[in-house]
Amino acid sequence: MTPSEIILAARQKYNAVGDTNWSDSEICTLIYAGELELATECAMAIENTYSTSTVAGTREYAFPTNAASIRRIEYAGKKLFPITFRDDDVLTSQNEATTDTGTPEYYEIFDSTVYLRPIPDSVGTLTMYANCEPQSVTTTSTLEIPSFTHGALIDFVVSEMAAKDLNFNMARHYMDKWQGVHIPRIKKRLKLNKRGDAFAVVQSEELLPHGSLGAQ
């Protein structure tokens, strides 16, 4: 659904089509608030991949826009390994300010910034696989969250509309539905999506398939 479709559905559900007590932009803010709550309550990350070019002699690179966490980083197509600042002290003989350059092999994360080690000695492609938060919503936006959550957003919006109208019984009804029905259902669906066709067990590395591209 588009934001405009959710706005219309919420207005129809609350019998408020054409009512000026809620502007479309205000309801867009409610949709965004619902998305943020889903992201928190259901651990529903929006997965995106970003690429940027490194600069010779530059160690620090900012997180992508709206990125909440980084799942993987590659340099020139090769995976970089996450390390701690203590690990970095070992690599640099406790000289964090070293300007030694080379091909990056490791990275640290602090204050939404990625620190490469060694410092790149040339231009290369830095690829980040990120879990992102939703972006703010307008009537022309494309919702980033899965379509199976859109219907739930309607009930969230109706609850907030009713609360503003001091219709607390209806507000409580739709909020109970949001928290007691929609949130558990979405959590269950997301778990199934993450599992895919894998078994619901932890497998030993020795049991994983081997081949020319894997462990030998």
C-alpha positions in Angstrom: 0.0 0.0 0.0 1.1 3.6 -0.5 0.9 6.2 2.3 -2.1 7.8 0.5 -3.9 4.4 0.5 -3.2 3.9 4.2 -4.4 7.5 5.0 -7.6 6.9 3.1 -8.2 3.5 4.7 -7.7 4.9 8.2 -10.0 7.8 7.5 -12.7 5.4 6.2 -12.3 3.1 9.2 -12.7 6.1 11.6 -15.4 7.6 9.4 -13.3 10.7 9.0 -13.0 11.1 5.2 -12.6 14.8 4.5 -12.3 15.7 8.3 -9.8 18.5 8.8 -9.0 17.5 12.3 -6.1 15.4 10.9 -4.0 16.6 7.9 -2.5 14.1 5.6 1.0 15.2 6.7 0.0 14.5 10.3 -1.2 11.1 9.4 2.1 10.5 7.5 3.9 11.2 10.8 1.7 8.6 12.5 2.6 6.1 9.8 6.3 6.8 10.4 5.8 6.4 14.1 4.2 3.0 13.5 7.1 2.0 11.3 9.6 2.9 14.0 7.7 1.0 16.6 7.6 -2.1 14.3 11.4 -1.7 13.8 11.9 -1.7 17.6 9.3 -4.3 18.7 9.8 -6.8 15.9 13.5 -6.3 15.2 12.4 -5.5 11.7 15.5 -4.1 10.0 15.4 -2.7 6.4 18.3 -4.3 4.7 20.3 -2.2 2.2 23.7 -2.3 0.5 25.8 0.8 0.1 29.0 1.4 -1.8 31.4 4.3 -1.5 35.0 5.0 -2.7 37.8 5.1 -0.2 40.3 7.9 -0.2 44.0 7.2 0.0 45.2 8.1 3.5 41.7 8.4 5.0 40.7 5.9 7.7 37.3 7.0 8.8 34.0 6.5 6.9 30.5 7.5 8.0 27.6 5.1 8.4 25.2 5.1 5.5 22.1 7.3 5.9 19.5 5.7 8.3 21.8 2.7 9.0 21.3 1.3 12.5 23.9 -1.4 12.4 26.4 -2.8 10.0 26.3 -6.6 9.2 29.2 -6.9 6.8 31.9 -4.7 5.2 33.9 -5.5 2.1 36.8 -3.7 0.5 37.3 -4.4 -3.2 35.0 -7.4 -2.9 36.9 -9.0 0.0 35.4 -9.3 3.4 36.9 -7.2 6.2 37.1 -8.6 9.7 35.6 -6.7 12.7 38.0 -6.0 15.5 38.0 -4.1 18.8 40.1 -1.1 19.8 42.2 -3.4 21.9 42.8 -5.5 18.8 43.8 -2.4 17.0 46.3 -1.6 19.8 48.0 -4.9 19.1 48.1 -4.3 15.4 49.6 -0.9 15.7 51.8 -1.6 18.8 49.5 0.8 20.7 50.1 3.6 18.2 46.6 4.4 17.2 47.8 7.6 15.4 49.9 5.6 13.0 49.6 6.6 9.4 50.7 3.3 7.9 48.8 2.5 4.8 48.0 -0.6 2.8 45.0 -2.7 1.8 42.4 -2.7 4.5 41.8 -6.0 6.2 40.0 -5.0 9.4 37.5 -2.5 10.7 36.2 -1.0 13.9 32.9 0.8 14.6 32.5 3.7 17.0 30.0 6.5 17.0 28.4 5.5 13.7 31.8 5.7 12.0 33.8 2.9 10.4 37.6 2.9 11.0 39.7 0.9 8.5 43.0 -0.8 9.3 45.4 -0.6 7.6 44.5 2.9 6.3 43.7 2.6 2.5 46.7 3.4 0.3 44.5 3.9 -2.8 41.0 4.4 -4.1 38.9 1.3 -3.7 35.3 0.3 -3.3 34.0 0.0 0.3 30.7 -1.9 0.5 28.6 -1.9 3.6 25.7 -4.2 4.2 23.5 -2.4 6.7 20.3 -2.8 8.8 18.5 0.5 8.4 15.7 2.3 10.1 12.7 3.5 8.0 12.9 7.0 6.6 10.3 9.7 7.3 7.0 9.3 5.3 5.2 11.7 2.9 2.2 11.0 0.7 4.5 10.3 -2.2 6.8 8.0 -0.4 7.3 4.3 -1.1 7.0 2.4 2.2 10.2 0.5 3.0 8.6 -2.0 5.4 7.1 -5.3 4.0 3.7 -5.2 2.5 2.3 -7.7 5.1 2.7 -5.0 7.8 0.8 -2.3 6.0 -2.7 -3.4 7.2 -1.4 -3.3 10.8 -0.3 0.3 10.3 -3.9 1.3 9.5 -5.1 0.1 13.0 -2.1 2.0 14.6 -3.1 5.2 12.8 -6.8 4.8 13.7 -5.9 4.4 17.4 -3.8 7.6 17.4 -6.5 9.5 15.5 -9.1 8.3 18.1 -6.9 9.4 20.9 -6.5 12.9 19.5 -10.3 13.0 19.3 -10.5 11.9 23.0 -12.3 8.7 21.8 -10.3 6.6 24.3 -12.5 3.5 24.0 -11.8 3.2 20.3 -8.2 4.2 20.8 -7.7 1.4 23.3 -9.5 -1.1 21.1 -7.2 -0.5 18.1 -4.1 -0.2 20.2 -4.9 -3.5 21.9 -5.3 -5.0 18.4 -2.0 -3.5 17.4 -0.1 -4.8 20.4 -1.9 -8.1 21.0 -2.6 -9.3 17.4 -0.5 -7.4 14.8 2.9 -7.3 16.7 2.9 -11.0 17.5 1.8 -12.0 14.0 4.5 -9.8 12.4 7.2 -11.2 14.7 6.2 -14.7 13.7 6.2 -13.9 10.0 9.6 -12.3 10.2 11.1 -15.3 12.0 9.8 -17.6 9.2 11.2 -15.2 6.6 14.6 -15.2 8.2 14.7 -19.0 8.5 13.8 -19.5 4.8 14.4 -23.2 3.8 17.0 -23.7 6.6 16.5 -26.2 9.5 15.5 -24.6 12.8 18.7 -26.0 14.5 22.3 -24.8 15.0 24.6 -26.8 12.8 28.2 -27.6 13.6 30.7 -26.1 11.2 32.0 -29.7 10.5 28.5 -30.5 9.1 28.4 -27.6 6.6 28.7 -28.5 2.9 32.2 -28.1 1.5 33.3 -27.3 -2.0 35.7 -25.2 -4.0 34.3 -22.0 -2.6 34.0 -23.2 1.0 36.0 -24.8 3.7 38.2 -27.7 2.7 
